[in-house]
Amino acid sequence: MKFRTYLLDKLYAILLFFFVHFVLLLMLLAFKSDPALIYASTLLLYIAFLLALLIDFFRRKWFYDEMLRSLSQLDQKYLLVEMLKNPSFYDGQLLYQVLCDTNKSMTENVRNYEYSINDFKEYVEMWIHEVKIPISSLLLMVHNHPNQFDAKVIHQIKRVDNYMEQILYYVRSENAEKDYHISKVSLNTVVGAVALNNKDDLLENNIALHVTGTDTTVLTDSKWLTFILNQIFNNSIKYKKERDAAIFISTEETEKTILLSISDNGIGIPSADLPKVFQKSFTGYNGRIKSKSTGMGLYIAKNLCEKLGHHIEAQSEEGLYTDIRITFLKNDFYEVLK
Amino acid sequence: MKTILIVEDDNTICDELSALLRNAGYAPLVLSSFKHAKEEILSSSPNLILLDINIPYLNGELLLKELRQTCDIPVIMVTSRNTAVDEVLSMSYGADDYITKPYHPTILLLRIAAVLKRYEQRSDIVTYHDISILPQKGILKKEDTELLLTKNEMIIFMYLLQNQNRIVSRDELMTDLWNNHEYINDNALTVNISRLRGKLKEIGCADAIETRKGLGYFLL
């Protein structure tokens, strides 16, 4: 709070004071008062007025400076009210009261949205679990009555299931704290589960799968990693090249990290699209020509990776290959604990 | 024949699951009353239980906890809830495996077979007619002749042997191979089977593996 600006703000009072003083001076002179009385009263008036101004200024300055400092230091600006003390001057008290009231109303409003979003999320999760029951029935039916149903039906059911998983993990990635369990996970097991899950698609599309170096463990959540790899596999299958398609899974180990690479020899990603593949709803050129893309798979995968503390990146050359690389950190602390 | 008890409240799944298990050579039973689940399970004493978590009265996890106090029948949890909490809870209450819906039917059968096998604790040496098999070493032995099988051939042969009384589809063999981290394609499976036939012929078992057109293979 600047004194000059404050004075400018109080200009009306200062002008009024000068005017009144001028009139008073004229009156005193008109009554031929003692010059000593004129000097003394002038001095007294000036001291009193200046003192009143200064006291008023500093009371405000202390309060508003404190408020501005808190505001600049706060990470969540809306918490400002919690940091303020009720000021000693009247208009400040009014302001404080108003801030408290608006803040309270805002908190209630936000809480309402929070509740309704959580309700919705819970409903979505429950609903997905319900839908999985008829999906299981369908898979069993197709399997038990191969003459009545075409194997193509399985493919479509799998697609439904995959979209189901996507939304489930999307909902979960938003409040991830409640559902993950970091442990030592064998890459062999996870890759095996993902391969088995995509077996029919891979065989049907004549995509060879080469797995090397997965005899190692990483610290992660096995369900989430399975989901992430599944999304990457889905992309590799969707954007395969016409002949001799293949997926290569390999690992590289350094002192502090384990890198898992899932690469394919598919149609690749145009270099202009590459930096954006992990963005929400980004479909890019490939997504448009295949027209079956939601642009959510890799976005959710990246989200989950960030929550788990893994690093995920994409390398690609159009027409040649796509390589998705996930870096897991080794944790010395975990080793010591063990 | 091994009996498998299905504890599941969705009727369609019960029916289809029963059909699947029957085709795979098991005797399926369906739990009829959830109110007296524990008593009914104990009185029917199945070889294995497929237990859903979301069932009426007592949920699956609690039922499992109750069951484990009196018996150690192998239990596979089959559920559509796939949160980490449910899985950890089920395993800590003594489930032998945990499968989430929707599962691939052949994968379910593989997991059932694996759990049953673990409980039987069969010895390492298995025999087929007068041939003794050492799966770990990949060796078939008949009197003094030893025959070396590749990993893939051994997986196929063992699967056929474990399901000797029925027709095994190519999809099942393929699933078992992929389950053992051998990601081979259709042609390779054909090649492996014909090589296996050749090797069995060397050891005096020509025509042991019969092809049933459109259905699969049958080990005589």
Interface residues (C-beta under 8 A of the other chain):
Chain A: H129 E130 K132 I133 P134 I135 S136 S137 L138 L139 L140 M141 H143 N144 I157 D161 D179 Y180 H181 N188 V191 G192 A195 L196 N197 K199 L202 L203 N206 A208 L209 H210 V211 D221 K223
Chain B: D10 T12 I13 E16 L17 A19 L20 N23 N54 S80 R81 N82 T83 A84 V85 E87 V88 T100 K101 P102 Y103 H104 P105 T106 I107 M174 T175 W178 N179 H181 Y183 N185 D186
